[in-house]
Amino acid sequence: KLGLGWPKGVFEYADEFGIDQVINALNQLHSRFNYDLFKPDPLLTQMVQEGKLGQKSGKGFYEYGAAGAVEFKEIILRKEPPLAWIILNRPQRLNSLTATMMEELSRALDMLWDDRDVRVVIIRGAGDRAFSAGADVTSFSGPLHTYYFFINNRKFQEAVSKIERFPKPVIAAIDGYALGGGLEMALACDFRIATDKSELGQPEIGLGILPGAGGTQRLIKLVGMAKAKELIMLGDRIKAEEAYRIGLVNKVVPKEKFEDEVRSFALRLAQGPPIALTYAKYAINFGTQMPVDLGLMLEAAFFSMAVNTKDAQEGVMAFLTRRRAEFKGE
């Protein structure tokens, strides 16, 4: 994949734009400038003739499943504009996390990063037993030099941190276990909704290790230092209701209403102004990592940028005319 330092590779952009549209654009450029450089490559023409138009046809440079589902090895990406679902797809292993899964998660987020059809992303586990039971412990087997373990762990951390940096709201939909690295992934999300049968925890201490994907940093911000130390140093699992009581999850819902409740919450978010939501997320996530005065300056900068958007004008007009605002992300 030729990324060229862009959020996506050129082939992914072509699939998203449409191979037929790429050919049309090249033909227009060739007609205007008469440069052979703009002649469509025969491969593109052949792909269109074979019906390989990209995401809209299910196949282009990459293969895509039905109904907007992109096929990966260990995750599923399903688009339902204005929502997108990233499904951790190792139910036989309680959706335990592997290097492959984390790389695919990172790639899926890149694909959705500037997709204007998607306003909210939901991460959930396949099946009804686990969001994710944590890192696949078989990956710890065998000797590994401390340096290389450090490098591999940083890659894991970067994939999780990409959720925190993602410019749109991300919801962790937890049905079952969210343990270890699975909980750490959920901590990086903006919201956590759990079924009443779920259990959450950081049990790494029982393996003689500690959380390695942000648990020691993000858990404190949600539940406070004392409770974070208790969860990490004792390694106990807690029920969903207790997680709600201490502020670890936003909502606890009955299992039978789980998907409807998650979708309803996500659609409410999707009705909001996309640009202001991004600014608010960044001001909260990163403004709290600096002294208050600098955090307030960051907030003021984002506020001044939000005020000058068309969405802000729409919001004011909707308020004055007593109607629901229709935000377009402009």
Solvent accessible surface area in square Angstrom, and as a share of the most:
residue,aa,sasa,rsa
1,K,138,0.58
2,L,109,0.54
3,G,23,0.22
4,L,119,0.59
5,G,84,0.81
6,W,130,0.46
7,P,65,0.41
8,K,4,0.02
9,G,1,0.01
10,V,41,0.24
11,F,73,0.30
12,E,4,0.02
13,Y,67,0.25
14,A,16,0.13
15,D,1,0.00
16,E,67,0.30
17,F,123,0.51
18,G,1,0.01
19,I,0,0.00
20,D,32,0.17
21,Q,74,0.33
22,V,32,0.18
23,I,22,0.11
24,N,67,0.34
25,A,42,0.33
26,L,40,0.20
27,N,71,0.36
28,Q,127,0.57
29,L,64,0.32
30,H,44,0.19
31,S,93,0.60
32,R,187,0.68
33,F,88,0.36
34,N,117,0.60
35,Y,132,0.50
36,D,104,0.54
37,L,152,0.75
38,F,44,0.18
39,K,113,0.48
40,P,30,0.19
41,D,77,0.40
42,P,106,0.67
43,L,94,0.47
44,L,23,0.11
45,T,54,0.31
46,Q,91,0.41
47,M,13,0.06
48,V,45,0.26
49,Q,142,0.63
50,E,92,0.41
51,G,38,0.36
52,K,59,0.25
53,L,41,0.21
54,G,0,0.00
55,Q,47,0.21
56,K,125,0.53
57,S,52,0.34
58,G,18,0.17
59,K,82,0.35
60,G,9,0.09
61,F,59,0.24
62,Y,52,0.20
63,E,96,0.43
64,Y,15,0.06
65,G,19,0.18
66,A,88,0.68
67,A,90,0.70
68,G,38,0.36
69,A,18,0.14
70,V,5,0.03
71,E,104,0.47
72,F,33,0.14
73,K,159,0.67
74,E,23,0.10
75,I,1,0.00
76,I,58,0.29
77,L,1,0.01
78,R,61,0.22
79,K,37,0.16
80,E,56,0.25
81,P,83,0.52
82,P,45,0.28
83,L,3,0.01
84,A,0,0.00
85,W,2,0.01
86,I,0,0.00
87,I,17,0.09
88,L,0,0.00
89,N,50,0.25
90,R,32,0.12
91,P,56,0.36
92,Q,133,0.59
93,R,105,0.38
94,L,42,0.21
95,N,1,0.00
96,S,9,0.06
97,L,3,0.02
98,T,27,0.16
99,A,87,0.67
100,T,53,0.31
101,M,0,0.00
102,M,8,0.03
103,E,101,0.45
104,E,13,0.06
105,L,0,0.00
106,S,24,0.15
107,R,45,0.17
108,A,0,0.00
109,L,0,0.00
110,D,32,0.16
111,M,9,0.04
112,L,1,0.01
113,W,71,0.25
114,D,71,0.37
115,D,10,0.05
116,R,170,0.62
117,D,87,0.45
118,V,2,0.01
119,R,54,0.20
120,V,0,0.00
121,V,0,0.00
122,I,0,0.00
123,I,0,0.00
124,R,36,0.13
125,G,4,0.04
126,A,16,0.13
127,G,48,0.47
128,D,85,0.44
129,R,145,0.53
130,A,2,0.02
131,F,1,0.00
132,S,0,0.00
133,A,32,0.25
134,G,2,0.02
135,A,35,0.27
136,D,12,0.06
137,V,80,0.46
138,T,82,0.47
139,S,77,0.50
140,F,81,0.34
141,S,89,0.57
142,G,56,0.53
143,P,141,0.89
144,L,87,0.43
145,H,124,0.55
146,T,109,0.63
147,Y,120,0.46
148,Y,125,0.48
149,F,80,0.33
150,F,119,0.49
151,I,67,0.34
152,N,77,0.40
153,N,44,0.23
154,R,103,0.37
155,K,138,0.58
156,F,37,0.16
157,Q,45,0.20
158,E,74,0.33
159,A,8,0.06
160,V,0,0.00
161,S,20,0.13
162,K,34,0.14
163,I,0,0.00
164,E,25,0.11
165,R,88,0.32
166,F,0,0.00
167,P,20,0.13
168,K,27,0.12
169,P,11,0.07
170,V,0,0.00
171,I,0,0.00
172,A,0,0.00
173,A,1,0.01
174,I,0,0.00
175,D,12,0.06
176,G,10,0.09
177,Y,66,0.25
178,A,0,0.00
179,L,10,0.05
180,G,5,0.05
181,G,6,0.06
182,G,0,0.00
183,L,0,0.00
184,E,4,0.02
185,M,0,0.00
186,A,0,0.00
187,L,10,0.05
188,A,4,0.03
189,C,6,0.04
190,D,34,0.18
191,F,49,0.21
192,R,11,0.04
193,I,0,0.00
194,A,0,0.00
195,T,0,0.00
196,D,60,0.31
197,K,144,0.61
198,S,0,0.00
199,E,35,0.16
200,L,0,0.00
201,G,1,0.01
202,Q,0,0.00
203,P,46,0.29
204,E,17,0.08
205,I,75,0.38
206,G,70,0.67
207,L,110,0.55
208,G,69,0.66
209,I,72,0.37
210,L,111,0.55
211,P,8,0.05
212,G,26,0.25
213,A,3,0.02
214,G,14,0.13
215,G,0,0.00
216,T,42,0.24
217,Q,120,0.53
218,R,29,0.11
219,L,0,0.00
220,I,60,0.31
221,K,118,0.50
222,L,58,0.29
223,V,23,0.13
224,G,31,0.30
225,M,110,0.49
226,A,86,0.66
227,K,43,0.18
228,A,2,0.01
229,K,97,0.41
230,E,77,0.34
231,L,4,0.02
232,I,20,0.10
233,M,124,0.55
234,L,114,0.57
235,G,15,0.14
236,D,74,0.38
237,R,129,0.47
238,I,23,0.12
239,K,121,0.51
240,A,0,0.00
241,E,106,0.48
242,E,49,0.22
243,A,0,0.00
244,Y,117,0.45
245,R,166,0.60
246,I,28,0.14
247,G,37,0.35
248,L,0,0.00
249,V,6,0.03
250,N,62,0.32
251,K,67,0.28
252,V,33,0.19
253,V,6,0.03
254,P,53,0.33
255,K,73,0.31
256,E,144,0.65
257,K,109,0.46
258,F,8,0.03
259,E,67,0.30
260,D,101,0.52
261,E,49,0.22
262,V,1,0.00
263,R,64,0.23
264,S,60,0.39
265,F,37,0.15
266,A,0,0.00
267,L,68,0.34
268,R,178,0.65
269,L,30,0.15
270,A,6,0.05
271,Q,96,0.43
272,G,15,0.14
273,P,33,0.21
274,P,35,0.22
275,I,43,0.22
276,A,35,0.27
277,L,45,0.23
278,T,26,0.15
279,Y,46,0.18
280,A,47,0.37
281,K,16,0.07
282,Y,48,0.18
283,A,20,0.16
284,I,117,0.59
285,N,29,0.15
286,F,53,0.22
287,G,8,0.08
288,T,93,0.54
289,Q,106,0.47
290,M,71,0.32
291,P,90,0.57
292,V,112,0.64
293,D,100,0.52
294,L,88,0.44
295,G,13,0.13
296,L,97,0.48
297,M,131,0.58
298,L,44,0.22
299,E,98,0.44
300,A,60,0.47
301,A,47,0.37
302,F,29,0.12
303,F,139,0.58
304,S,58,0.37
305,M,89,0.40
306,A,22,0.17
307,V,78,0.45
308,N,122,0.63
309,T,19,0.11
310,K,128,0.54
311,D,7,0.04
312,A,33,0.26
313,Q,113,0.50
314,E,38,0.17
315,G,22,0.21
316,V,87,0.50
317,M,101,0.45
318,A,3,0.02
319,F,161,0.67
320,L,117,0.58
321,T,76,0.44
322,R,228,0.83
323,R,114,0.42
324,R,177,0.65
325,A,22,0.17
326,E,122,0.55
327,F,40,0.17
328,K,130,0.55
329,G,16,0.15
330,E,81,0.36
